[in-house]
Amino acid sequence: MTETAPAPGVKPPTAFASPLSLILDEERTSGHGLEEALFLSFTADLGFFEEVALGVTQATGARVTVAGDVSMARNDPRSVRRAGRSYLAGLAYADGAAFHPKLMVLAGPEHATIALGSGNTTLAGWQANAELWTVLRVDGDQSPAAIPDLAAWLRDLPERVRFSAGVPQALGRVSALLDRLHRDRTPTEPQVRVVSSLRSPIIDQLPHGPVDELAVFAPFYDQRSTALGRLLERFRPSRFTLFYQPGLSDLDGPSVAALVKEYDGRVISDNDQRYRHGKLVEWAADGQRWALTGSPNLSAGALLLSQGEGGNCELGVITPIASTLLPVGTEEPAARLHAAAPLPRPTVGSGPLLLGAVRVSDGLEISMARPLSDTAHLELSQAAAPPETWERIADVPPGQATQTVTAAADAGSRVRLVVVGSDGVPSFGNIVFVVDPDRALRRITPAQSRTPATRPPDLFADPRLAERFLGDLETLRTTLTSTSAGVSASSSTGGAVATAPRDGDEDGWERYLDECAGRVGHPLTRFALGLPLSIDTGTPFQDLLPVSWDERFTDDIEAALDEDDAEAVAAEHAPEAAGAEAGTAALPDLHQADQEVRRRYRRWVERLVALAPHLGPPERMLVVRLTLWTVAAGAWAPAHTDWLPLLSRAVRALDRNDLPQRIEPQVGSLAAVALAVLRSHAPRYEITPETLAFNEASQAVGHLLPAVDPAYVTEYTALLDTAFGPAVDQDAVLDVASDVVQDDPLADAVWSLTEKGRDVHRHGQLLLHITGRFSNPALVALEAVGAAEDAPLVGAWADASSDSGGGAWALVIWRRPDLIVVDARGSTPLWRHHRLTGLVGPRALAAQRSFESAASVPHGPRNQSFDLARQVLSDLRLTEPRPPQCGP
């Protein structure tokens, strides 16, 4: 039975045999109330964890993360079936030192249980060994004062430790959750302290002596007992006791015996055959006993060095204790220690260490623990294939730390590196399991069976279903508007109303998405957020691929937690069911529907858009996307553009100052697609209702467009090209977004003049050049500066000259309120200066096709330039007004 290190106020659970008993307690009492389950250890046996702990941990409602030292990653691929699919199996590389903490955090929105100790996530660490654990609980209105330090350690750990993909985010979510829990409660037990090697050596965080007594036990000591010697120097104990297990404790007998003799200590031996793996530094001073427990052994790497100095990654806790934690043993002469020799230790291989493999849009992103020193190749064993089956998929050159491989692999597939030596003998690296982040981070919650499963095409299959969905949104609007910010309430779908999480609140973000999906369902939430719908979006956890070599027929989560029987599970995995699910997506088609059905969908969009300002961010995004789909499906006749103001209103409703930072790329990308559609119907030079619709929408969401992500643009434009053509090409969408973001009047002028049939191009940032056949180039140049009149300074040439350089031309320069005109229709250019006041600008003047209404400012002979003209030419970096000769 695993022992606990009790401390007053840090309440250990009753009959605590291992972390598993804490998980079982949570599953019985929390009612699916957990959000995060984090397991950190030196060695993580994933097969053991899946068999013993994964199912019950997921039953608490938590998303699960397990991380261990990459050098100890020796999992049996036949026993690991859910890594990367149902939970995040991560690895850590501590720059050559050991990643050695032992920590379990079970956290939810109302409470947390933390077990900090010495046991690895293995059968030995959770059952066979004698371990020491300290349990911290955040519950009710109290929280141990050590919680913020633990949260800070989790948050800062990626600064010193390189993790596989997804683990830093998991650490951040848990840290944020612990911080929030502690912030809302009264701190208790200020004497309990978390210590680590992250910033400074652990020994520097221990008190100075003298103390009345010092007692130590550890399964591992360093050579020459350097750490034990430093510990004795620091504490200067009046009494010293060393506890060890003959034949099991790994220590340097002669150096330990010398220290025991120097400090007049005593030696206690434990002849129990059960391996004692707990670590203990215990001291007494001023009538109080204290204990340091956790992961640090009595070694230099654990106690004397920080991680920045090359030490291990260690985590411990100092607690006051009522009585000694040393077990009962037999005192023996220190001289017997001379016969205790260091035990043989397993060698850490020098082969290639693969840190992780994660699915990305281009294939697999592979990360190495350290850059390769030799050329290696990457091998893949697909999840559905026997673990002995491997295929070579890529070469990895020396010096690489990361690489993207264009290979398709299911989550849970196995990947390894292979280096072939000069003798032709291959050296195989560790095996990692491919992670699908979307699936590995899903939580099992009791509300999933009640979550709506409506998919976007379903809404167009029957207008009655679409109208019922609209009714749900109207009910949701009532709920949202009657619920004050930050207060949860039930929606018509049975979910809770989500409020946007604070930036960086990873935990809140995940909960936010869960609650949004609870309102409109996973398929429509994914549709709104630009996530593909090709996978089974109705089942949050797809656990196992059916494989011929697996001895198990069903999975405990599928058969128990989801209340399926064996027949239902088998039916889900039937080939015909898989084929039906993987059908080709197609845009709904209303072109052949009767007029009444199309009218109902038009009215449906009008009501959706009217509701949008009163909904949450994902629902508002859903309104925009459904509006685009309804237009593209043919609810409006091709010649009718009544939908343009509706789309503009839907876009303007996207930002209500409540957008989580995490969805800004999706919102910006969706807004860009909608703006591109609006732009394609809006003339640039004329002011029309269509132009106003675009301008109003672009002004409302322009600040979101810098976050545009081409990948989301691709998703949001999928299937729309048949209706909107080139307007929804990715490049066209990105060009529209760039124009709005840059707010470049000259770029807009080029577009608008091109729409009017002008042959126009830019010269640098401030000049336009129009070429062609026209009798009055001054009016053409005026038209050009009118198109860019919002620019602080703009000039435009209108050039009707021939290739040889002859012919008429004009240069018009606008710098409010001055209009400079150089008119060269004759042999000598004539210079004029007009001052425009009031509402009349170059655009209005161009519309009059005359300069007559513009006040003229005299400057002497018109065949000569004047000071202001020379100044603006200089500001335009021109030495003469004549247009340049441009190549074809």
N, C-alpha and C positions, 0 to 999 in steps of 0.2 A: 504493500500500500504506500502510495506516495505521501510524504510528509508535508505539512504546511508550516510556514513561518508565520505564526500569528502575531499580530500587534494590536494593542488597544485601539479600537475605533476602525481599524482596517479589518473588517469582519471576514474571517475565513468561512467557507461553506462547511456544513456538517458532513462528516463522512466523505471528505474530499479525497478521492482516490487518484484522480488525474483530471486534466482539463476536460475530458469527455464528460465527467459528472457535471461540470458547470454547463456544458452545452445541453445535456439532458434536462437540467433544471430550467434552462431558458426555454427549451422547446415545450416543456409542460406549463410554464407560467407566463411566458411573454405573449402568447397568442399571435404569432407571426409578427411580433412588434420590433424585431431587429432589422437593421439596415446593413450593417457591416460586420463581417467576421474575418479577422486578420490573424494569420499564424506565421510567425517568424521563428526560424531555428537554424542551427548549423546544418543538420541533416534532416531532410524531409522525405519520408517514405510515402510517396503518393499513392501507391497501391494500398498500403495500410490505411491511409487517411480516407481514401474512397470507400474502402470496405467497412470501416468502423464509424467514421465521423461525418462524411460529406452529406449523406441523406438527412440525418437529424439536424445538421447545421443549416442546410437549406430550408428545412421545415420551420426554422425560426423566422424565416422571411429575409435572411441576410444574403447579400452577395458575398462570395467567398474568395479570399486571396490567400495563397500559401506561397512562401518564399524561403529558399534555403541557399546555402553556399554552393556556388557553381562547381567547386572542386569536389564536392561530395555528392553530386548528382549521379546516382547509380541506380536508377529505377528500372525495374523489370517491365519492359513494354507490354508484356502480356497481362500484367496486373493493373496497368494504368489505362483506363478506358474513357475517362471523362475530362481529363486535363485539357484546357483550352476550349472546351465545349460547354461544360456546366460550371466551371470555376476557373479562376486565373491561377495557373501554376507558374510561378516566377522563379528566377534565379538572381543571385547577387554576387558581385565581384568586388572585393574590398582591396583592390590594388595589390594583390599578392598575399595579404594577411587573411586572417579567418573572419568570415562573417558569422558571428558566434552568439547573437542574442537568442533568448528563448522567451517568446511573448505570445500571448493570445489576448485579443481584444474582441469582445462581443458588445456591440453598441447599437442602440436605437435612439429614437428621438426623445425618450423619456428616461432612459437609464443605460448604464454600461457596467460590464464586468470585465476586469482585467486580471489575468494571471501572469505573473512575472516570475520566472524561475529558472530551473536548470535542465529541464527535460526537453529533448528534441521531439519533433513530430514523428515519432516512430513507435513501434510496439514496445521497445525497451524504454523509451523516454516517458511513455504514457502508462506503462503497466509493470514491466519487469524490474526496472531499476528503483532504487531508493532515491527519490528526488526531493528538492526543497522548492516550494512555491509560496509566493505571497499574493494574496488576492485583494485587489482594490475594487470597491463598489461605488458607483455614482448612482444614487437612488433617492427618492423622496426629495427633501430640500437640502441635502448635504452632499458634499463632494470632497474627497481627500485633497489636501493642498498640493500634493505631488502631481496632480493631473495635468496642470499647464506645462510642467517640465517634460512629462512624457509626450504630450501633444507636440511640443516644440522639437523634441528629439525625432519624432516621426516625420515632422514637416521638413526638418533640415537634413535628414539622413541621406537623401540623394546627392547632397553636396560632396559627400565622401565615399559613397558606395555607388557603383554602377549597377543598375537593375535592368532586367529585361522589360520590354514594353508593357505598360499598364500598371506595374508595381508602384512607381512614383505617384501616379494618380490615386491609387488605392491608399497609399500612406497619407496623401493630402486629404482625402475624404475622411479617413478615420481621425486625423488630427483636427480637422475643422469640426467634426461631430463632437469630439471630446472637449474642445474649447467652448463650443456653444453650451454643452451640458454643464460645464463647470461655471461658466459665466452667469448662469441663472440660478446658482445655488450658493449656500453658505459654505465656505472652506472649513474643513475639519482636519484634525491630525497634522498639525504643522511640523511635527517631529519626523514624519515619514518623508524621506527624500529619494528621488530617482537619481541615479548617477550613471554616467556613461563615459566612454572613451572618445566621443565625437569631437570634443573641443580640447580636452585636457586629460592627462592621465588620471585614472580612477584613484590612484593612491593620493593624489593631491586633493581629492575631495573628501578624504577621511580625516578625522580629528587628529590632533597631535597629542602625544602622551605628556606626562606619564599616566598610565591607567593601572587599575588594580589587577586586572587579569586580561589575558588574551588567549583565545582558543581558536584553532584553525583546523579546517579539513578541506581537502580538494582531491579529486581523482588524478590531477596532473600538476606537476611542478616543473619549473624550468631547470636546465642543467646548472649545477653549482648553486642552486637554490637562491638565486639573486633576488627574486621578488620577495621571498620569505625573509631574507636578511633585511631588505629595505623596510618591510612591514614592521619588523621588530624594532628597527632603529626609530621609526616614526612613533610607535605606540609606547616604547620603553616600559613594558609591563613588569609589575612586581611578581606576577605568576604567569607562567606560559604553559599551555597544553597543546600538544599536537596529536591529532587523531588520524590513523591511517588503516588501510586494509592490507595486510601482508599478501603479497602476490598479486594484488589488484591495483593498488595505488601506484601510479607511475611517478617515482621520485628518485633523486640522486641521494642514496642512503648516507654516504660519508659526509656530504656537505650539510644535510639536514641534521645528522647526529651532532655535528660540530656546533651548529646554531643552538640546538637543544641544550648542549653542555654549556655554551657561553651564557645563556640566559637562565641557567639552572631550571630548565623546564622538565616536563614529564611527557611520556609517550603512552598513548592509549591505543591499543589495537582492537580492531573489530574483526572477529574471525567468522562472521556471518558470510555464507556463500553468495548472498544476494549483493549484487554490485551496487555500491553506494556512489551515485553520480552527482549528488548535491554538492554545492560549493558554499563554504561558510567561513566568514571572518567574524568572530564574536568577541566583544570586549565588555568590561564592566568598569564604571567610573562613577564616583559620587553616588553610589547606591543604585544605579540604573544599568541594566544590561542592554546591549545593542547588538544588532546583527546586520552584516552585509551579506545578502544572498543574491542569487541571480546567475548570470552566465560566467563571470570571471573566475578562471582557475588561478592558482598561485604561480603565475608565470610572468615574465617581463612583458611579453606581448599583450597580456590581459590587464595587468595592473600598472605597469611602469611607463607605458608609452601611449600617447594619444594616437588617433588614426592618422593625423597629419604627420606624425613621427614614425609611421610604419607599424603601429600597434593594431591589434585586432579590433573589430567592431564588437564592443561588449556593452551589456546593459545590466544594471543591478539596482537594488533598492536597499536603503538603510531604514531599519525599523527598530523601535524600542520593543523589547521582549520581556516577558515575565520570568522566564526560566531558561536554562541552557537548551540549545537545540542539538547538542552533541548526544549521540546515542550512548547507551551503556556499553562499556568495553572493559578490556583487561589492561591494567598498567603493566608495562614491561620495560626492561632496561633500554636506555637509548643506544647502547652498544649494539643491540640486535639490528639497528637500522643500517649498520655497515654492510650487512649482507643483502640489503635491498638494492637491487640493480634496476636501472631504468628499463621499462618494458619496451619491446619492439613496437614501433608505431607504424601504421599503414602509410605507405609512400604516396605522396600526391603526384599524380602523373604530370609529365611536362608536355603532354600532347596538346592538340588544339582544344580550346574550351569554347563551346558554343553557348552564348548567353540566352538567346531566345530567337523565336521565329514567329512573326505575326502576319496575318493576312492583311494585305493592302490592295488598293485598286489595281496595281500593276503586277501583283503576284504575291511574293513573300518578301518581307523585310527581315533580313538576317543580321543579327548583331553578335559579335565576338566579345568574349571577356577581355581579351587583349589582342592587339594587332598581330597578325600571323607573321612568323619569321620565315616560313617556307610556303611555297605554293601548296594549296590544298584543293580538294574538290568536295562538293556538297552532295550528300546522298539523301534521298527521300523515300520513306516507306509510308504509303498512303494508309489512312485510318482504316479503310475497309480491307486492306491486304494483310496477310500474315506478317507479324513483326520481323520475320526473317527475310522478307522480300524488300530489296533495296534497289533504287535506280539512281544513277548519276544524273544530276540536273544542272550543275554549274561548276565552273572553276572559280576559285577565290585566290587572287594574287597576294603576294606578301605585302605586309603593311596595312591591309584592310581591317577596319574595325566594324564597318557596316557594309551591307550590300543588298540591293534589291534584285531579286531573281524572278524572272517572268515564268513562273511555274504555278500551275493550279494545284492546290492542296486543300483538302477538307480540314476543318478544325479537328484537332486530336491526332493528325498525322505526325509521323516521327521524322526528325531531321538530325543528321550528324555530319561532322567534318571528318575527312580522311586525308592523312598525309602519308605519302609513300616515300620511304627513306631511300638513301642511295643504294642500299642493298636490295631494293625492290619489295621490302616487307612493309605492308600498310600499318599505320598507327591510327586506330579508330578513336575519335573523340567521344565526348558524352552525348547522350540522346536528349533532345528537347522536343516538346510537343507543340505543334502549331496552334496558335491562339487566334480565335475569332473574337475580337474585343466585344462586338455587339452581343454575342451569345454568352460569352463568359461572364459578363457583368449583369445579366438579367437576374431578377429576383423572383422567387416563388412567393406569391402573396395569395391570401384567400379570396381576394376580390377578382382574381383572374378568370374564374369560371363565370363571373357576372359581367366581365368587361365586354363592351360591344365589339362585334367582329365584322361590322360593315366595311366593305372595301369600296374604293372609289367607283369602279365600274358598276357595283350594285346600285348606286344611287341613280344611275341612268337606265337601269333595266326596268324600273317601275316608278313612275312619278309619285305613286302613293308612298313608297319607301322614302323617296327624297323629301316629301312633305312631312313625314313622321320625323325624319332627321332634323328638319327645320324646326319642328315643334320642340324637339329636345334642346336645340340651341336657344330657343326662346325661353324655355324653362331655365336653362343655364344662365341666361342673361339676368333673369330675375334673381337667381341665387347669388350671382356675382355682385350685382348692384346693391343687394341688401346685406352683403357681408363686408364688414370693415376690413381694411388692409391688415393682413397678417393673421386673420381669424379663419379657421377652417369651418366649412359647412358642407352638408351633403348635397350632391347634385342629383339630377334625375337618374343618372347612371349608377348611382351608388358610390361614386368616388368622392374624394375630398377636393375642395376648391384649392388650387395651388396658388401661392403668391410667388412672384419671381424671386429667386434666391439672390443673395448678395454675391458680387463678383468674387471669384475664388472659392466659393462655398461649394466644393465638389459634392459633398453629401447632400446639400440642399438641392443641387442641380439634379442629381439622380432621383431624389424623391419627387421633385417637380415634374420630371418626365413621366414617372409612374402615375402621378395623380392626373396629369393631362390625358394619358392613355386610358385611365379609368373613366374619364368623362366621354370621350368620343371613340375609344377603342384604339388598339395598337395599329391596325392598318391605316386609319385616317390620320393618326398622329405621325406615323412614319411618312405618309404622303405629304403632310403639311411641312415636315422638317426636311424633305428632300432625301429621304432614305429609300433605298430600293425596296420594292414589294415582291421580289422574286422568291424570297424565302418564306417559310411558314410564319407569318407575322402573328398568327393567333396563338401560338404556343411559345411563351417566353423562354422555356428551357427545352431545347432539343438535346436530349442527353447522349444517346449512343447511336452510332451508325450500325445497322444490322450487318454483321460480318459472319462468314462461314466458320471462322476459327474460334469464335467466342462460345464458351461453354454455357453462358447464361442466356436465357430466352427472353426475359423481360427485366426491366430495371425497377429498383425499389421505389424510385420517385414516380415513374410512370404508373406503376401498378398500385401504389399506396397513396402517395400524396395527391395525385391527380384523380384518384378514385376510378381508375380504369381497370377492367379485367383483362385477362390474357388475350381474349379474342379481340377486344378493342385495340390493344397495343399492336397485335399482329396486323389488324386491318389498317392501322395507320402506316405501317411499314410495307404494305403490299405494293408491288411494282405498279399496278394500275393506279393506285392512289397517288403515288409519287408522280406518275406521268400526268395525271389530271392537274396536280398542283403546279406543275412546271409549264403549263400552257403559255403560249406566246401572248404577251400583253398587247392590247389594241385599244385605240381611242374609241370611246362610245360614238355611235353614229345616230344622230337624230334627223338626218336629211330625209329619210324615208318615212319618218313618223308623221302622223296626221297633224293638221294645224293646231288642234286643241292640245295635243301633247306638247308641241313645241311652245305654245303660248304658256302652258303651265310651267315649263322650265324657265321661260323668260321671267315670269312673275316670281318664280322661286329664287332666281338670282337677285332680283330687286329686293326681296325680303332678306336674303342673306347679307347683302351689302348694307342694308339699313341696320341690321343687327351688329355688324362687325365692330363699330366703335365701343360696344358694350361687352365684348368678349375678351378672353385672355389671348396672349400672343400666339400660341399655336393655332387656336381657333380662327384668329384673324388671318393668319397665313393660309389656313385651309380655305377660307372664303375667297382669297385671291386666286388660289390654284383652281378651285372649283369653278370660279367665274371664267378663267381662261379655258378650262376644259369644256364648259357649257357652250361658249362661243365657238370653239374649235369643233365641237360635235355637231353644230349646225342648228342651234335653237333660233338663231337669227338668220334671215336670208342674206346672201352675200352682199347685196347692195345696201343693206341697212346697217347703220353704225350707231344705233341707239345704245348699244352696250358700252361704247367708249366712256361716257361719263360714269357709268357704273363701275367699270374697271378702275378709272381714276379715283373714285371715292374709296374703293376697296384698298387701293395702294396707299392713299393718304391716311387710312385708318391703321396702317401697319404699326406705326410707332406712336405709342401713347405714353412714352416715358416710363415704360415698365418692362422693357426688353431685357432678359438675361443676357449678359455678355456672351455666353456660350452659343447663342443662336444668332448672333449678329451676322456671321457668314451666310447662314441660310436666309435670313430676312433680307440682307443686302442682295443676294443672288436672285431671290424671287422677285424683289422689287425691280432689279435690272431687267429681268425677262419681261415683266409687265410693262415697264417703260419702253422697252424696245418695240413691243407691239403697239403701244400708244404712239410712239415716234413715227412708226411706219405709216400711220394714218394722218399725221399732223404736218401740214406744210410749215416750213420754217420762216419764210419771208412774210407770209400773210398772217393776220390774226383771225383765226377761225375758231369755232367752238372746239374743234379737235385739237388745235394748238393750245388753247386755254386748258383743256383737260390734261394734256401732257405737261404743260408748264406748272400747273398746280400740283400735280403728282410729283414731278421732279423736285420742286422746291420743298415738298414735305419729307421726302425720303433721301434727298441727295446726300445727307451726312452719313447714311448707312452704306453707300455704294463703295467706299474704300475697302470694305470688308468682303467684297465679292470674291467668290471662290469658283474658278472654272469648273471644278468637279460638280458643284451644286448647280451651276448654270446648265450643265449637260443633263442632269437629272430633271430639272424643272422644265426644260425645253423638250424632253422626250415626248414623242408622238404629236407634237404641235406643228411640225413643219408642213404637214399636208394642208393645214388651215392657214398658217401665217407665212409660209415660205421662207425666203432668205432673211426675213426680219428676226427669226429666232435661231439663225446660225450663231454658234458660240462667238465667233469673231464680231458679228454685228452687235450682239448683246453687250460684249465687252467694250466695243467702240462707243455705244450709247452711254454706258456707265462712265467711261473715261471723259466723254464730253461734259456730262453733268458735273462730275467731280472737279474737273479743271475749270469749269465755268469760263471757257475761253470764247469770247465774242467773235474772234476771227475764225475759229474753227466752225462755229455756228454759221458765220457768214459764208464760208466756203460751201457748206451743205446747202444753204438756202439759195445761193446764186446758182449752184449746180442744178437744183430743182427747177430754176427758171431757165435753164438751158445755156447758162454762161460757161465759157471755158475759163476757169479760174484756178489759180494756185497761190500758194503763200511764198513770200520771200521773208525768211526769218520770222520773228515773233510779231512784227508790227505792220507788215506791208502785204497787200494783196495785189495780184497782177491778173487782169482780165484781158484776154486777147480775142480778136474776132473782127467781124465786119460791122461797123456802126458809123453813122454820120456825125454823131455828137458824142465824142468820147468823154467830155466833161460830165454829161448826165449819167453815163454808164459808171464812171468812177464815183460819182455822188451816190448812185444806187449801192455801190459796194461798201462805201464807208457808212451809209445808212444801215446796211445789214449788220455792221459791227459798231454801231454808234455808242454802245455801252462801254467800249474800251476807252481807257483814259487818253490814249493816243493811237491813231490809226491812219494809215495812208493807203491809197489805192491808185494804181495805174490802170487806165483803159487804153489799150494799145491796138490801133487799127493799122499799124505800119506793116509794110511787107518785110520779107526776110532780109532784104537789102538794107533795111533801116529807114526807108522813106515812109511817108504817110502821117496821118494824124494820130495824136496821142494826147492824153491829159493826165495830170496828177492832182488828186484831191486829198487834202490832209485835214483831219478833224481832231482838234483838242479843245474841248468845251471851254468857252463858247465860240471859239474861233474856227472858221472854215477857210482854208487856204486853197486856192484853185490856180493851177498852172495849165493853161489851155494852149495847146500847140497844133491847132488846126491850120494855121498859116505857117509862113516861113520863120516867124519869130514868136517864141512862146510869150504869152501874155499872163501877167500875174494879177490876181485879185484876192481881196480879203473881205470876207463876210462875217458878221457877228450875229449869231443866232441867240435869241432870248425867248423867254416864256416857254410855251409848249412846243415850239417849232424846233425840230432837230433835223439832221440830214435825212432820216427816213421819211419824215413828212415832206421835206423839200423835194426829195426824189419823186414822191408820189404826185407832186404838182408838175413834174417835168419841166421845172423852170427855177432859176435863181432869183427871180424878180422880187419875191416876197422877203428875201433876206437883205438885211441892212448892209450896205457897202461901206467899207472903211477905206478912205483914200490914203495913198502913200506916194504920190508923185507919178512919174511916167510908168505906164503899165507894162512896158517892155523891159522893166528892170525889177529885180527882186528887192525886198525890203528887210529890215532887221528881224521882224518876227518870222518871216518866211525862212530866212537863213537859219534862225534858231531852231525851228521845228525840223528843218532838213537835217541839221546837225544831230538833233535828238533821235531822228530816224537813222542816223549814221549814213546819210547820203551827202555826197559832195556836189551833185547836180540833180536836177529834177527828171532828166531823160530816163525812160524805162530801160531796164537791162535787156540784152539779147538772150533769150532763153532757148535752150535746145529743145528738140522735139521730145 
